[in-house]
Amino acid sequence: MATVLLAILGVSAFVSLFLCWAFSSNTVELRRMQIILGTQQQNRSRIVGLLNESAEFAKRNPKIEPVLQPFGYRRAGTNATGANTPSR
């Protein structure tokens, strides 16, 4: 009887050690991923700010619009097909 209890105690000790190691490694990975996510969110907000500033600049200088078009910028009121553009 004592041998069975001792075996159960040993197994539970190993399981506890494994769960403690898994928790610690997952916590470290979570912190690392949170840092990466924060950096990506910061970069995204900077890029959006730059794109908004470029859009404001495009209102004064329309020559920059071809540079902004690959990033999905379209000036409000413009038709993508160009059907409403006056002929010269």
Backbone as JSON, one array per atom type, in Angstrom:
{
  "sequence": "MATVLLAILGVSAFVSLFLCWAFSSNTVELRRMQIILGTQQQNRSRIVGLLNESAEFAKRNPKIEPVLQPFGYRRAGTNATGANTPSR",
  "N": [[0.81, -1.19, 0.0], [1.91, 1.25, 0.81], [3.88, 1.52, -1.1], [2.44, 1.91, -3.45], [1.23, 4.37, -2.91], [3.53, 5.92, -2.71], [4.47, 5.74, -5.33], [2.4, 7.05, -6.69], [2.71, 9.59, -5.58], [5.25, 10.23, -6.61], [4.69, 10.28, -9.4], [2.81, 12.37, -9.47], [4.45, 14.44, -8.65], [6.27, 14.64, -10.81], [4.45, 15.31, -12.84], [3.58, 17.77, -11.86], [5.99, 19.23, -12.01], [6.35, 19.22, -14.81], [4.07, 20.67, -15.64], [4.6, 23.12, -14.42], [6.95, 23.87, -15.78], [5.86, 24.06, -18.39], [4.03, 26.16, -18.06], [5.77, 28.26, -17.39], [7.38, 28.47, -19.72], [5.43, 29.09, -21.61], [4.57, 31.55, -20.63], [6.83, 33.14, -21.0], [6.96, 33.07, -23.81], [4.53, 34.32, -24.41], [5.0, 36.93, -23.45], [7.08, 37.69, -25.18], [5.75, 37.62, -27.63], [3.85, 39.61, -27.18], [5.45, 41.87, -27.15], [6.32, 41.87, -29.8], [3.86, 42.21, -31.09], [3.1, 44.74, -30.12], [5.1, 46.31, -31.3], [4.48, 45.94, -34.01], [1.92, 47.08, -34.12], [2.56, 49.71, -33.51], [4.17, 50.35, -35.72], [2.25, 50.1, -37.73], [0.46, 52.18, -37.06], [2.12, 54.35, -37.5], [2.54, 54.14, -40.26], [-0.07, 54.47, -41.23], [-0.51, 57.08, -40.4], [1.43, 58.38, -41.95], [0.41, 57.82, -44.5], [-2.04, 59.17, -44.37], [-1.12, 61.78, -44.07], [0.2, 62.03, -46.5], [-2.0, 61.86, -48.17], [-3.3, 64.22, -47.56], [-1.38, 65.98, -48.54], [-1.59, 65.33, -51.2], [-3.91, 66.58, -51.92], [-3.16, 69.19, -52.34], [-1.12, 68.91, -54.17], [-1.57, 67.18, -56.83], [0.09, 65.56, -58.33], [1.32, 63.59, -56.93], [-0.38, 61.49, -56.64], [-0.16, 59.13, -58.4], [1.93, 57.83, -57.12], [0.83, 57.13, -54.7], [-1.24, 55.4, -55.34], [-0.6, 52.54, -55.53], [-0.83, 51.85, -52.86], [-3.45, 51.84, -52.28], [-4.71, 54.28, -52.23], [-7.21, 56.53, -53.11], [-8.46, 59.46, -54.37], [-11.14, 61.26, -52.95], [-14.21, 61.35, -54.66], [-13.23, 60.72, -57.13], [-13.38, 58.72, -60.04], [-12.71, 55.34, -60.5], [-12.52, 54.14, -62.99], [-12.18, 56.13, -64.77], [-14.08, 57.27, -66.42], [-15.44, 59.65, -66.15], [-13.67, 61.65, -66.62], [-12.67, 64.69, -68.06], [-12.16, 65.2, -71.54], [-9.31, 66.36, -73.34]],
  "CA": [[0.0, 0.0, 0.0], [2.79, 2.41, 0.88], [4.59, 1.6, -2.36], [1.51, 2.49, -4.42], [1.12, 5.8, -2.56], [4.8, 6.55, -3.05], [4.5, 5.83, -6.8], [1.46, 8.11, -7.06], [3.36, 10.84, -5.19], [6.31, 10.49, -7.59], [4.07, 10.65, -10.66], [2.22, 13.7, -9.33], [5.56, 15.4, -8.59], [6.74, 14.83, -12.17], [3.42, 16.04, -13.57], [3.65, 19.15, -11.38], [7.18, 19.84, -12.6], [6.08, 19.43, -16.23], [3.1, 21.76, -15.77], [5.29, 24.35, -14.04], [7.81, 24.21, -16.91], [5.03, 24.48, -19.51], [3.51, 27.49, -17.73], [6.86, 29.23, -17.47], [7.78, 28.68, -21.11], [4.34, 29.79, -22.29], [4.57, 32.93, -20.18], [7.93, 33.81, -21.7], [6.56, 33.22, -25.2], [3.48, 35.33, -24.44], [5.64, 38.25, -23.31], [7.81, 37.95, -26.42], [4.76, 37.9, -28.68], [3.24, 40.9, -26.89], [6.4, 42.89, -27.59], [6.26, 41.9, -31.27], [2.56, 42.8, -31.46], [3.17, 46.18, -29.85], [5.94, 46.92, -32.33], [3.73, 45.94, -35.26], [0.85, 48.08, -34.01], [3.19, 51.03, -33.59], [4.55, 50.56, -37.12], [1.01, 50.31, -38.5], [-0.07, 53.53, -36.81], [3.02, 55.29, -38.18], [2.29, 54.05, -41.7], [-1.37, 55.09, -41.47], [-0.3, 58.52, -40.27], [2.16, 58.83, -43.14], [-0.51, 57.76, -45.63], [-2.99, 60.27, -44.21], [-0.4, 63.02, -44.36], [0.42, 62.04, -47.94], [-3.29, 62.15, -48.8], [-3.5, 65.67, -47.41], [-0.46, 66.63, -49.46], [-2.09, 65.09, -52.55], [-4.96, 67.56, -52.2], [-2.49, 70.4, -52.83], [-0.24, 68.55, -55.27], [-2.11, 65.92, -57.36], [1.1, 64.75, -59.04], [1.78, 62.49, -56.07], [-1.38, 60.42, -56.64], [0.32, 57.84, -58.93], [2.8, 57.18, -56.13], [-0.01, 56.62, -53.61], [-2.21, 54.42, -55.82], [-0.31, 51.14, -55.14], [-1.17, 51.64, -51.46], [-4.9, 51.86, -52.14], [-5.22, 55.64, -52.08], [-7.99, 57.14, -54.18], [-9.0, 60.74, -53.93], [-12.59, 61.26, -52.86], [-14.86, 61.94, -55.8], [-12.65, 60.29, -58.4], [-13.89, 57.46, -60.55], [-11.58, 54.45, -60.74], [-12.44, 53.77, -64.39], [-11.78, 57.3, -65.53], [-15.13, 57.57, -67.39], [-15.9, 61.01, -65.98], [-12.58, 62.62, -66.79], [-12.89, 65.48, -69.28], [-11.15, 65.02, -72.59], [-8.62, 67.62, -73.64]],
  "C": [[0.87, 1.27, 0.0], [3.54, 2.59, -0.43], [3.72, 2.25, -3.44], [1.37, 3.99, -4.16], [2.39, 6.55, -2.91], [4.93, 6.72, -4.57], [3.57, 6.94, -7.28], [2.06, 9.47, -6.72], [4.46, 11.2, -6.19], [5.75, 10.95, -8.93], [3.49, 12.06, -10.57], [3.31, 14.77, -9.24], [6.1, 15.67, -9.99], [5.74, 15.61, -13.02], [3.43, 17.51, -13.15], [4.84, 19.89, -11.96], [6.96, 20.15, -14.09], [5.13, 20.61, -16.41], [3.72, 23.11, -15.4], [6.21, 24.81, -15.17], [7.0, 24.72, -18.09], [4.47, 25.88, -19.27], [4.59, 28.56, -17.88], [7.26, 29.51, -18.92], [6.69, 29.39, -21.89], [4.26, 31.25, -21.88], [5.66, 33.73, -20.87], [7.56, 34.05, -23.16], [5.47, 34.28, -25.35], [4.06, 36.73, -24.34], [6.39, 38.64, -24.58], [6.85, 38.33, -27.54], [4.05, 39.24, -28.44], [4.15, 42.04, -27.31], [6.36, 43.02, -29.11], [4.96, 42.55, -31.73], [2.55, 44.3, -31.23], [4.0, 46.91, -30.88], [5.2, 47.0, -33.65], [2.6, 46.96, -35.24], [1.41, 49.49, -34.11], [3.61, 51.34, -35.03], [3.32, 50.83, -37.98], [0.46, 51.71, -38.29], [0.82, 54.59, -37.46], [2.75, 55.31, -39.68], [0.96, 54.7, -42.05], [-1.25, 56.61, -41.37], [0.42, 59.09, -41.47], [1.25, 58.84, -44.37], [-1.54, 58.88, -45.56], [-2.34, 61.62, -44.52], [-0.12, 63.15, -45.86], [-0.88, 62.35, -48.68], [-3.61, 63.64, -48.69], [-2.6, 66.44, -48.36], [-0.95, 66.48, -50.9], [-3.22, 66.05, -52.91], [-4.35, 68.84, -52.78], [-1.64, 70.11, -54.07], [-0.68, 67.2, -55.84], [-1.09, 65.05, -58.08], [1.59, 63.57, -58.21], [0.8, 61.31, -56.08], [-0.9, 59.11, -57.27], [1.25, 57.1, -57.97], [1.97, 56.52, -55.04], [-0.96, 55.51, -54.05], [-1.85, 52.96, -55.49], [-0.67, 50.83, -53.68], [-2.67, 51.75, -51.21], [-5.48, 53.25, -51.97], [-5.99, 56.03, -53.33], [-8.6, 58.41, -53.63], [-10.52, 60.67, -53.94], [-13.19, 61.97, -54.07], [-14.27, 61.55, -57.13], [-13.23, 58.96, -58.78], [-12.71, 56.58, -60.92], [-11.42, 54.12, -62.22], [-12.02, 54.94, -65.27], [-12.82, 57.72, -66.55], [-15.57, 59.03, -67.31], [-14.81, 62.05, -66.17], [-12.81, 63.39, -68.07], [-11.78, 65.25, -70.28], [-10.56, 66.37, -72.96], [-8.27, 67.7, -75.09]]
}
